Amino acid sequence: MDDGSEDDTQHIARAAGAVVVRHSHNRGKASAMETGAAVAAMRDAADQPARLLLFIDADLGDTAVNTAPLVPPVLAGKADLAIAVLPPQAGAGGHGIVLGLARKAIQGVSGWTPKAPLSGQRCITREAFESAAPLARGWGVETGMTLDLLEQGFGVVEVPCDLRHRPSGSDLRGYLHRAAQYRDIAYAIAVRRVRRYPGERA
């Protein structure tokens, strides 16, 4: 899924044999996930069960192949959503504030404290994905999805995966990135709280 990139991403992917679905301009992660899932559904065989969806962030590089362990628990019916837990990343500059916000919200709904609530590497069934739609916007997409599925009784597991990505640093750009994350996640949590308790303020 190419969400409006301005480089050679789509051409390199096609040359490597990928089927590329492209937005003409950047519409955000949630929209990219929804479009990709819709196109994948069109390619499902009518007489076969819907295929699983595997979402992988673009910055994993060569380690993306190590998301394979996410598939077996979902394929075997042991979970509806499998989330990758990455090893500690060199250069990460966060202080755990955003992570703590997402963890606390998920724990409050389910009693389960996830290790990696912000991880975008996810294998999910078609049924679960459609039950989580429409997805939360911006950086709230992962936390919103997990909250929605747990509230509906879907099974969620975490799976260690040997992945490497580009973590946000401790410079101004990193702080601005985490501020945007916090804003979007807090909004996704607030929206879901209002849905659960319509008479209360989020």
C-alpha positions as CSV (number, residue, x, y, z in Angstrom):
1,M,0.0,0.0,0.0
2,D,1.6,3.3,-1.1
3,D,0.0,6.2,0.7
4,G,1.0,9.0,-1.7
5,S,4.7,8.6,-1.6
6,E,6.7,11.0,-3.7
7,D,9.8,8.8,-4.3
8,D,10.2,5.6,-6.3
9,T,8.5,3.4,-3.7
10,Q,5.7,2.2,-6.1
11,H,8.1,1.4,-8.9
12,I,10.6,-0.5,-6.8
13,A,7.8,-2.5,-5.2
14,R,6.2,-3.4,-8.6
15,A,9.7,-4.3,-10.0
16,A,10.0,-6.7,-7.0
17,G,6.7,-8.4,-7.9
18,A,4.4,-6.7,-5.5
19,V,0.8,-5.7,-6.3
20,V,0.8,-2.0,-5.5
21,V,-2.3,-0.1,-4.4
22,R,-1.6,3.7,-4.4
23,H,-3.3,6.8,-3.0
24,S,-2.6,9.8,-5.2
25,H,-1.9,11.8,-2.0
26,N,-1.2,11.0,1.6
27,R,-4.4,10.1,3.4
28,G,-3.0,8.8,6.6
29,K,-2.4,5.3,8.0
30,A,-5.9,4.4,8.9
31,S,-7.1,5.2,5.4
32,A,-4.2,3.3,3.8
33,M,-5.1,0.2,6.0
34,E,-8.7,0.4,5.0
35,T,-8.0,0.8,1.3
36,G,-5.5,-2.0,1.4
37,A,-7.9,-4.3,3.2
38,A,-10.7,-3.5,0.7
39,V,-8.5,-4.3,-2.3
40,A,-7.3,-7.5,-0.6
41,A,-10.9,-8.5,-0.1
42,M,-11.6,-8.0,-3.8
43,R,-8.9,-10.5,-4.6
44,D,-10.2,-13.2,-2.2
45,A,-11.6,-16.3,-3.9
46,A,-15.4,-16.4,-3.6
47,D,-15.5,-20.0,-2.6
48,Q,-12.7,-19.7,0.0
49,P,-12.5,-18.3,3.6
50,A,-11.3,-14.7,3.7
51,R,-7.5,-14.4,4.0
52,L,-5.8,-13.0,7.0
53,L,-4.5,-9.4,6.8
54,L,-0.8,-8.7,7.8
55,F,0.0,-5.1,8.4
56,I,3.7,-4.2,8.3
57,D,5.2,-0.7,8.7
58,A,7.4,0.6,5.9
59,D,10.5,1.3,8.0
60,L,11.3,-2.3,9.0
61,G,13.6,-2.8,6.0
62,D,15.0,-6.3,5.6
63,T,13.7,-7.4,9.0
64,A,10.1,-7.3,7.7
65,V,10.3,-11.0,7.0
66,N,10.5,-11.6,10.7
67,T,6.8,-10.7,11.1
68,A,6.1,-14.3,10.0
69,P,5.5,-15.5,13.6
70,L,2.4,-13.3,13.8
71,V,0.5,-15.5,11.4
72,P,0.4,-19.0,13.1
73,P,-1.7,-18.0,16.2
74,V,-4.3,-16.3,14.1
75,L,-4.3,-19.0,11.4
76,A,-4.8,-21.6,14.1
77,G,-7.7,-19.7,15.6
78,K,-5.9,-19.1,18.9
79,A,-6.4,-15.3,18.5
80,D,-8.1,-12.8,16.2
81,L,-5.3,-10.3,16.4
82,A,-1.6,-10.9,16.9
83,I,0.7,-7.9,17.7
84,A,4.4,-7.9,17.3
85,V,6.6,-7.1,20.4
86,L,9.9,-5.7,19.2
87,P,13.2,-6.0,21.0
88,P,14.7,-2.8,22.5
89,Q,15.6,-0.4,19.7
90,A,18.9,1.6,19.6
91,G,18.4,5.3,19.5
92,A,14.9,5.4,21.0
93,G,14.3,8.7,22.8
94,G,10.9,8.4,24.4
95,H,10.2,8.4,28.1
96,G,7.2,5.9,28.0
97,I,4.5,8.6,28.4
98,V,2.7,7.7,25.2
99,L,3.2,4.0,25.8
100,G,1.8,4.3,29.3
101,L,-1.3,6.2,28.1
102,A,-2.2,3.4,25.7
103,R,-1.4,0.6,28.2
104,K,-3.5,2.2,30.9
105,A,-6.5,2.5,28.5
106,I,-6.3,-1.1,27.4
107,Q,-5.8,-2.4,30.9
108,G,-8.8,-0.4,32.0
109,V,-11.0,-2.1,29.4
110,S,-9.7,-5.7,29.6
111,G,-7.5,-6.1,32.7
112,W,-4.7,-7.1,30.3
113,T,-1.5,-5.0,30.2
114,P,0.1,-5.2,26.7
115,K,3.8,-4.8,26.2
116,A,3.6,-3.2,22.8
117,P,0.2,-1.4,22.4
118,L,1.6,1.0,19.8
119,S,3.1,-1.7,17.5
120,G,1.9,-1.4,14.0
121,Q,3.0,-4.9,13.0
122,R,-0.3,-6.9,13.2
123,C,-1.9,-10.0,11.8
124,I,-5.7,-9.9,12.0
125,T,-8.7,-11.8,10.7
126,R,-11.0,-10.2,8.2
127,E,-13.9,-10.4,10.7
128,A,-11.9,-8.7,13.4
129,F,-10.7,-5.9,11.0
130,E,-14.2,-5.1,9.8
131,S,-15.4,-5.1,13.4
132,A,-12.8,-2.4,14.3
133,A,-13.8,-0.2,11.4
134,P,-13.9,2.7,11.0
135,L,-10.3,2.9,12.3
136,A,-9.1,5.6,14.6
137,R,-7.3,8.4,12.7
138,G,-3.7,9.3,12.9
139,W,-1.4,7.7,15.5
140,G,-4.5,6.4,17.4
141,V,-5.2,3.6,14.9
142,E,-3.4,0.8,16.8
143,T,-4.7,1.7,20.3
144,G,-8.2,2.3,19.0
145,M,-8.2,-1.1,17.1
146,T,-7.1,-3.0,20.2
147,L,-9.6,-1.3,22.4
148,D,-12.4,-1.9,20.0
149,L,-11.6,-5.6,19.5
150,L,-11.1,-6.3,23.2
151,E,-14.4,-4.7,24.0
152,Q,-16.2,-6.9,21.5
153,G,-14.6,-10.1,22.9
154,F,-12.0,-10.8,20.2
155,G,-8.8,-12.5,21.2
156,V,-5.6,-10.5,21.2
157,V,-2.1,-11.9,21.7
158,E,1.4,-10.5,21.5
159,V,4.2,-12.3,19.8
160,P,8.0,-11.5,20.1
161,C,9.4,-10.7,16.6
162,D,13.0,-9.8,15.8
163,L,12.3,-6.5,14.0
164,R,14.2,-3.2,13.6
165,H,12.7,0.1,12.8
166,R,13.5,3.8,13.0
167,P,12.6,5.0,16.5
168,S,11.9,8.7,17.2
169,G,14.9,10.3,18.8
170,S,15.3,12.8,21.6
171,D,15.6,15.9,19.4
172,L,12.9,18.4,18.7
173,R,11.5,16.3,15.8
174,G,11.2,13.3,18.1
175,Y,9.4,15.3,20.8
176,L,7.0,16.8,18.2
177,H,6.3,13.3,16.9
178,R,5.5,11.9,20.4
179,A,3.3,14.9,21.1
180,A,1.3,14.2,18.0
181,Q,1.1,10.5,19.0
182,Y,-0.2,11.5,22.5
183,R,-2.8,13.8,21.0
184,D,-4.2,11.2,18.6
185,I,-4.1,8.3,21.1
186,A,-5.8,10.4,23.8
187,Y,-8.5,11.4,21.3
188,A,-9.1,7.7,20.2
189,I,-9.4,6.7,23.9
190,A,-11.8,9.6,24.6
191,V,-14.0,8.7,21.7
192,R,-14.3,5.1,22.8
193,R,-14.9,6.1,26.4
194,V,-17.9,8.3,25.3
195,R,-19.2,5.4,23.3
196,R,-19.1,3.2,26.4
197,Y,-20.4,5.7,28.9
198,P,-22.5,8.2,26.8
199,G,-23.6,10.1,29.9
200,E,-20.1,10.8,31.1
201,R,-17.5,13.3,30.0
202,A,-14.3,11.7,28.5
